[in-house]
């Protein structure tokens, strides 16, 4: 039986599917204490039981992004806050190589905030 989380990824067309699956692997593989969850009808990633980040597809542009829960506390030039109060997002171009180093740098900062 396929889970809601698996169905989410499988229901996407290429190149979104491959991009989201790669993001899932990069995020979950960053630290063994990061777990994958299905929350609010999209993929969430938890660190030690606390919400760390999530992946979504922007409704207007159709492009995926990673939302960081304590993004307001993270300083990275690739993050965008827009009109959000706490969350910052990292936009992802599904047709380009993933910005893996940016993702890792931001995840490292996000985990450090959780460990304080």
C-alpha positions as CSV (number, residue, x, y, z in Angstrom):
1,X,0.0,0.0,0.0
2,X,1.4,3.4,-1.0
3,X,1.4,6.1,1.7
4,X,0.0,9.7,1.2
5,X,3.6,10.9,1.2
6,X,4.6,8.5,-1.6
7,X,1.5,9.3,-3.6
8,X,2.3,13.0,-3.4
9,X,5.6,12.4,-5.2
10,X,4.2,9.9,-7.6
11,X,1.4,12.2,-8.6
12,X,3.7,14.9,-9.9
13,X,4.7,15.2,-13.6
14,X,8.3,15.4,-14.6
15,X,10.5,17.4,-14.0
16,X,8.7,18.2,-10.7
17,X,8.7,14.6,-9.6
18,X,12.4,14.1,-10.0
19,X,13.2,17.5,-8.4
20,X,11.0,16.8,-5.4
21,X,12.4,13.3,-4.9
22,X,15.9,14.6,-5.1
23,X,15.1,17.4,-2.6
24,X,13.6,14.7,-0.3
25,X,16.8,12.7,-0.5
26,X,19.1,15.7,0.1
27,X,17.1,17.0,3.1
28,X,16.6,13.6,4.7
29,X,20.2,12.5,4.1
30,X,21.6,15.7,5.7
31,X,21.3,14.3,9.2
32,X,20.1,10.9,10.5
33,X,17.8,12.7,13.0
34,X,15.7,14.2,10.1
35,X,12.5,12.4,9.6
36,X,9.9,12.6,6.7
37,X,6.3,13.3,7.6
38,X,3.0,14.0,5.9
39,X,1.5,17.2,7.4
40,X,-0.9,19.8,6.1
41,X,-1.2,17.8,2.9
42,X,2.5,18.2,1.8
43,X,5.9,16.7,2.8
44,X,7.4,18.0,6.0
45,X,10.8,17.2,7.5
46,X,11.3,17.1,11.3
47,X,14.4,17.3,13.3
48,X,14.2,15.5,16.7
49,X,10.4,15.7,16.6
50,X,10.2,19.5,15.7
51,X,9.2,20.9,12.3
52,X,12.4,21.8,10.4
53,X,11.3,22.5,6.8
54,X,8.9,21.4,4.1
55,X,8.7,21.2,0.3
56,X,5.8,22.8,-1.7
57,X,5.0,23.9,-5.1
58,X,4.2,27.6,-5.5
59,X,0.6,28.1,-6.7
60,X,1.4,31.0,-9.0
61,X,4.7,30.0,-10.6
62,X,4.3,26.2,-10.4
63,X,7.9,26.0,-9.1
64,X,8.9,24.0,-6.0
65,X,10.5,25.6,-3.0
66,X,11.8,24.6,0.5
67,X,10.2,26.5,3.4
68,X,12.2,26.7,6.6
69,X,10.2,27.0,9.7
70,X,12.5,29.3,11.6
71,X,13.7,31.0,8.5
72,X,13.5,34.4,10.1
73,X,16.5,33.3,12.2
74,X,18.5,32.0,9.3
75,X,20.8,34.3,7.4
76,X,21.5,33.2,3.8
77,X,21.4,35.2,0.7
78,X,19.4,32.6,-1.3
79,X,16.4,32.7,1.1
80,X,13.4,34.8,0.4
81,X,11.0,36.0,3.1
82,X,8.4,38.0,1.1
83,X,5.3,38.6,3.3
84,X,5.9,35.7,5.7
85,X,6.4,36.4,9.4
86,X,8.6,33.5,10.4
87,X,9.3,31.3,7.4
88,X,11.8,31.9,4.6
89,X,11.8,29.9,1.4
90,X,14.5,28.7,-1.0
91,X,13.0,28.7,-4.5
92,X,14.1,25.7,-6.7
93,X,14.3,25.5,-10.5
94,X,13.2,22.0,-11.4
95,X,15.0,22.2,-14.7
96,X,18.4,23.1,-13.2
97,X,20.8,21.3,-11.0
98,X,19.8,21.5,-7.3
99,X,21.7,24.1,-5.2
100,X,22.9,21.4,-2.9
101,X,25.5,23.5,-1.1
102,X,22.9,26.2,-0.4
103,X,20.5,23.6,0.9
104,X,23.1,22.0,3.1
105,X,24.3,25.3,4.5
106,X,20.7,26.4,5.3
107,X,19.9,23.0,6.9
108,X,23.0,23.3,9.0
109,X,21.9,26.7,10.3
110,X,18.3,25.5,10.8
111,X,19.5,22.5,12.9
112,X,21.8,24.7,14.9
113,X,18.8,26.9,15.8
114,X,16.9,23.8,16.9
115,X,19.8,22.7,19.1
116,X,19.9,26.0,21.0
